[in-house]
Amino acid sequence: MAEAEERETGSLEESTDESEEEESEEEPKLKYERLSNGVTEILQKDAASCMTVHDKFLALGTHYGKVYLLDVQGNITQKFDVSCVKINQISLDESGEHMGVCSEDGKVQVFGLYSGEEFHETFDCPIKIIAVHPHFLRSSCKQFVTGGKKLLLFERSWMSRWKSSVLHEGEGNIRSVKWRGHLIAWANNMGVKIFDVTSKQRITNVPRDDVSLRPDMYPCSLCWKDSVTLIVGWGTSVKICSVKERHAGEMRDLPSRYVEIVSQFETEFYISGLAPLWDQLVVLSYVKEVSEKTESEYCARPRLDIIQPLSETCEEISSDALTVRGFQENECRDYHLEHSEGESLFYIVSPRDVVVAKERDQDDHIDWLLEKKKYEEALMAAEISQKNIKRHKILDIGLAYINHLVEKGEYDAAARKCQKILGKNAALWEYEVYKFKEIGQLKAISPYLPRGDPVLKPLIYEMTLHEFLESDYEGFATLIREWPGDLYNNSVIVQAVRGHLKKDSQNRTLLKTLAELYTYDKNYSSALEIYLTLRHKDAFQLIHKHNLFSSIKDKIVLLMDFDSEKAVDMLLDNEDKISIKKVVEELEDRPELQHVYLHKLFRRDHRKGQRYHEKQISLYAEYDRPNLLPFLRDSIHCPLEKALEICQQRNFVEETVYLLSRMGNSRSALKMITQELQDVDKAIEFAKEQDDGELWEDLILYSIDKPPFITGLLNNIGTHVDPILLIHRIKEGMEIPNLRDSLVKILQDYNLQILLREGCKKILVADSLSLLKKMHRTQMKGVLVDDAAKPFSVVVFHCRHMFHKECLPVPSMSSPAQFCNICSAKHRGPGSAILEMKK
């Protein structure tokens, strides 16, 4: 029977309400485990009546009067046959070396677990409670209390005798007691009292709320949270009482301490036990429910709730229904809640079962997240608490996460997680890649494969590339471009690409990719040939980067056809590697490209290609006439006769005019302008440039019978030729367009010239006068002569040079003026005035 029940409820999950777990997504706060081993053996033959907990061990009392000491795993370490009837309570001091036991037959024992017996007494009534002093180990604290119909305090006197004193009686049986420090709290039929052992005073009475409940069926639960805070649970009511010191002025005949109820609230179910959990409470509740079928009341599974006390109410943090053995037959008084303060362990004791509840740690939190398939949160929790988790590994969680994503069909997300989870573990990477291959998802993982640290086997990368090559040329090209070439066997991939090109020889993507593979393989000539065939921009970069100029000497035409501008710039920048002569020879059959090259060469340096200037005349004439005239003007190595011949053959008038003028045949050039172009403005401009009187005469003679030319001359020659010469030659009666305007312009130009001359004259006169005055002021200034040696005559010139009169030549009759010898010698001009001084 017991084994069957254990099979039914032998796991942690079965200790909680599974149906509620399924309905709620909120993580439980506690985890549960049935106390087994020796406890299982005990409860198969006996029933638990009480238990107390120490940090080092447990003490379990039974209905058959036995007391068992257990380790925390439930193994029996010691057994005491105290009585043949129910053990009502067990009490331990803080050291765990002394134990007090009371039973239903009135027996009371207080003894040392490692020393001799201290006290043994049998009373004439059932003793319901016992509590030894927390510091019973000390000789000054040899005290304990027992409770039946009255509460007795036993103290050992100095002669090692025990004496008793009544602390309270007359209010029914004492059913619960808790001793903390110097304070003893107990409960009887009327309420809860607190006694101060030090002052020998009872300091409070907390009355019972619901007097309708039988105190023997719904006993009071007491628990000290700390040395001054008592938690009282009775029926459905919870009270938190705080023991406080009374001010000296308030004492009079009152106890030195008083109790204040700081929180009071009702719960949904009957309370079987209480325990503190930090600032919260753990409450064990007895639950009765009504059957929907029979409408009769039955015992449901007990609940263990964590609540947050408030001043007049509470907030439920978590609630778990516990499947303990025989819960259908238990009453409220059959359940007990004991706790270990040091480890936050909670023991739920029932006649046929003991369940341990403990706070969930990070491992438990991760367990719950994995159970709910919240792998991302589980992975994050493991990373944050990796130093504290014991049962889980980040890698295991990560691999489970990847498998979960794959099962859901989220292949890209799974592949992306591989980067973070697999890290530098090459073996795991390869294992995962093969898994992706099996499900046909190599493409999904390809962007995330490691490329440096670690490096996988070449077969892994080749396998991935083949997958793309079979179905996605663009993706294949992207991988070749992004992956370093040393990841895979280059020759294997080259052969595979060639095989596909046999089926599709003009596929630009494959050709370009093959060129990149050739480049990595240092087969630059083959790569360049493909680039040029594709007219790909990387051709020039490849040439520069790998210095392939020797390979392109016979491919100059291809380069020029592809991009003549870039090709010419490259060839000109690297004349030392490919000579101008070689380029011109290669382009001999493509004169239009030859012209582009020579034209740019000429623009860079007129001298470098001088040997080709004669050839360039024909090239400019054929392909680039707009630049022919600038070329003729800038080139000093161009044969003028050859140029003139070509221009005359092609009837290039402007170029012919320029060449004739440059060769000194200005009159023929002017004749072409007037006769061929019939452009008077250009003829006038040409005459102005040459500034030759004969040309002006020829132009006037040619224009004299052509009214439009006469108008043009009248408007433009006023500053170079006297307009009267032209006007006198005009025949009378000849109609000249805009003659009046032209004459007015001539007069205006003449007037402007007069005004300019007068203005210049005034400026010249004013400047001359100003300079004369300045010179006069300068010459009129005194000159310091400092020579007091003896009387002599000194001549001082205005240039400030001084001479003895005897040292100067005697002026002649024809040239009476004297000049400074120094200034005359330097050609600075003489000082016109002489200052003679005698001393």
Secondary structure, DSSP 8 states (H G I E B T S, - for coil): -HHHHHHHS-STGGGS-HHHHHH--S--SEEEEE--THHHHHHHHS-EEEEEE-SS-EEEEETTSEEEEE-TTS-EEEEEE--SS-EEEEEE-TTSSEEEEEETTSEEEEEESSS-EEEEEE-SS---EEEE-TTTTSGGG-EEEEESSEEEEEEE-TTS-EEEEEEEESSS---EEEEETTEEEEE-SSEEEEEETTTTEEEEEEE-S-TTS-TTTS--EEEEEETTEEEEEETTEEEEEEEEE--HHHHTTS-SEEEEEEEEEE-SSEEEEEEEETTEEEEEEE-EEE-TTT--EEE---EEEEEEE-SS-EEEEEEEE---TTGGG--GGG-EEEEETTTTEEEEEETTEEEEEEE--HHHHHHHHHHTT-HHHHHHHHHHTTTT-SS--HHHHHHHHHHHHHHTT-HHHHHHHHHHHHTT-HHHHHHHHHHHHHTT-HHHHGGGS-SSSS---HHHHHHHHHHHHHH-HHHHHHHHHHS-GGGS-HHHHHHHHHHHHHH-TT-HHHHHHHHHHHHHTT-HHHHHHHHHHHT-THHHHHHHHHT-GGGSTT-HHHHHHH-HHHHHHHHHHTTTTS-HHHHHHHTTT-HHHHHHHHHHHHHH-TTTTGGGHHHHHHHHHHH-GGGHHHHHHH-SSS-HHHHHHHHHHTT-HHHHHHHHHHTT-HHHHHHHIIIII--HHHHHHHHHHHT-HHHHHHHHHHHTT-HHHHHHHHHHGGGTS-HHHHHHHS-TT---TTHHHHHHHHHHHHHHHHHHHHHHHHHHHHHHHHHHHHHHHHHHS-------SS--EEEEETTS-EEEGGGS----SS------HHHHHTTS---S-EEEEE-
